[in-house]
Amino acid sequence: MNIKRIVVGVYAVNCYIVYNDNKNGFIVDPGGDSDDIIKFIDEEKIKLKFILLTHGHADHIGAVKIIKEKYNLSIYASIKEKDLLKDPIINLSKSIPPFKDIELIADRWLYDEEVIDFYGEKLYIMETPGHTIGSICICMDGVVFSGDTLFRMSIGRSDLPTGSFDEIINSVKKLYNLKKDYRILPGHGAESNLQFERENNPFMKNM
């Protein structure tokens, strides 16, 4: 699978466009700068199938409606993120610029340990609450899209609505206990790999 990272919005969110050699793809966390996202998709002639959200904060969903409508896509998100996605106060779109009130309803609600078959590629859904109650990580062959749960040498905030420090630590432990090394593609900042984080991330190395 090919993975294109586009850093979008004033909060520098990592939006990922994932596509196979036949140009069938999906997009993870289109948080803003829809023109940049659309330009890449159209230039590469990628046939998007769905939008996959790691969680529902405004900086990760800012361009969802535009991308959804342009390509007639379904939104996939955790069932536990349902209330947050439809509430502009809880998803922060009401309070942080430059967003306006965002209310979303997923077309497909996802559950822990669900597997999405994408043209033979298996996408494993892992509930990782703590940053938000419905945060998920998406595992595929050799890669984890970790959203705002795990960053290079850090973890996500837990002091925002529906967040919990105890839960995010438990979620980080779930990632630590994965059976092999993975490329870590986070919601913000530089990519990493799981073994590096196990050995160096202060929230992981003593687990």
N, C-alpha and C positions, 0 to 999 in steps of 0.2 A: 504493500500500500504506500501511496505517496502522501506526504503530509506537508502542507504549506501553512506556515504561521504568518498571520498578519496582525500586527500590534495596532489596536484600535482604541479610539476615544481618549479623553483627557486623563483617564485613569490607567491607560496603557494595559488594556486587557489583551491577553493572547487569544485571538480567534484562530481556530484551526480548520482548514479545509482538507478533508481526507478523501482520497479518490484512488480507484484502482487503474490498471492499465487501459481499461475500456472506457475510462472517464466517467464512471458511475461513482458518485460521492455523497458525502454528508458534511454538515458544518457543525462545529462545536462552538458555542458561546459567541454569537455575533453581537458584540456589545456596542458597536458604533461604527462610524466611518463606512456606511453602507456603500458609498461610491467606490471605495478602494476594494471592498469585498466583491462587488458586482463586476468591477473591471477585471479582476483575476479570473473569476468564474467564466465570464464571457470570452475572454482571450484564450483560455485553455479549453473552452467548450465542454465544461464539466456539467454533467447531468445530475444535479442534486436530488436526493430522495427524501431527506428530512433534516430538521434542525434538532440537535441534541444539546440539552442544557445541563451543565454540572450543578447549577443552582440558579436562583431567581433574582439575585441582586441586580439593580438597575444597570450597573456598568457592564454586566454580562448579557443583558437582554435588550439593550437600547436600539439595536437594529433588527430585532426579530421580526416585527410586523412588516417592515419594508421587504426583507428577504423572503419572508413567507408568502407575501402577496405577489411579488415579482415572479417567483418560481413555483407557486402553488404547492407549498411544502407543508408537511405535518410537523408539529412540535412534539418532541419527546422530552419528558421531565419526570422526576420522581413524584409519586403520588403524595408523598409527605411534604412536597413543596407547593401543593395545590393552593392553600390559603395565602401563602406569601406571594405567589405569582399574581394573584388577582387583587392584591391590596397595595396601592401605591405608597401607603405609609410604611408598611412592613418591608416592602421590597426597595424602599428608599428613593424611588423615583420622584416622590413628592417633595423630598427635602434636599436632594443633592443636585446641583446644576451639572450639565445643561439639560437634564431630563425633564420631561413633562410626565404627568400621571400615566403610568403604564399598567395596564391590566391585561393579563394573559391567561388563557386556558389551554392546557396541552391537548393535543389530539390523541395522544397515547400516553397513559400514565405508566411509569416503570416501577418495578418492585425489586427488592434486594435479591440478588443471585439470578435475576432474569438474564436470558441470553438472547441477543438479537443476531440473527443470521443475515449478514450483509454480503451477498454474492459469494458465499463460502467462507467469509471472514467472520469469526465469532467475536461479538462485543459483549463482554461480561459486565453486568451492572453490580456495583458494590456500594451499598449505603455507607456513607461516611459522614454522619451528622456531627455538628459542632460549630462549624462556621455558620451554617443554617441548619434547621431541623431536617431539611430534605436534600442536603448536599450529597452528591454521588461522585464516585470515581468510575471511569470507564476503562476496562482492561481489554486490550487486544494483543495480538501476537507481539510480545516484546515491548509493549508500550502501555503506559498508564496516563490517561488524561486526568490529572489530579485536582483540577479546579482550584478552589481556594482552600483546600484541605492541607496540601503539602507543597511547600515551595523549596527552592534550593536553600538549604541551611536555615529553614524557618517553617512555620506553619501559619495558617490563616487566623484572622481575628476571631474571637469568640464573644465579643462584647456587644454585638449588634443584635437586633431582634431575632429571636428563636435560637440564638447561639448558646453554646455551653462549653466551657473549658474542659470539663471532665469528659464530655462526649468527644471533643476533637482529639483529645489524648488517646481515647479508646480507638478512634478511627485511625489515627496515625499508627497505633499498634497493629491494627489489621493490615495496614500496608507493610509494616515492618515484617510481619509474619508470612508474607507471600513467599512462595517456595523458591523463587529464582530472582535474578536481577531483572530490572525493567528500566527502560528509558522513561524518565518522568517529564511529562509535558504539563507544566502548571498553568494556572489562570493568569499569573503575572510573573514577570521576570524570566531569568534564564532557565533553560532546561537543565536537568540533572539526570542521575541514575540512582536507582534504589540502593545499591550497595554503597555508593558514596554517602548517601543520606544516613544509612544505618551506622556508618563509621564516624560521621562528622556533624550531622545535624544535632544540635543540643537537645532537641525534643525526642530524639530517636536513639542516640548512641548508648544510653544507659538502660534500654528496655531489655 
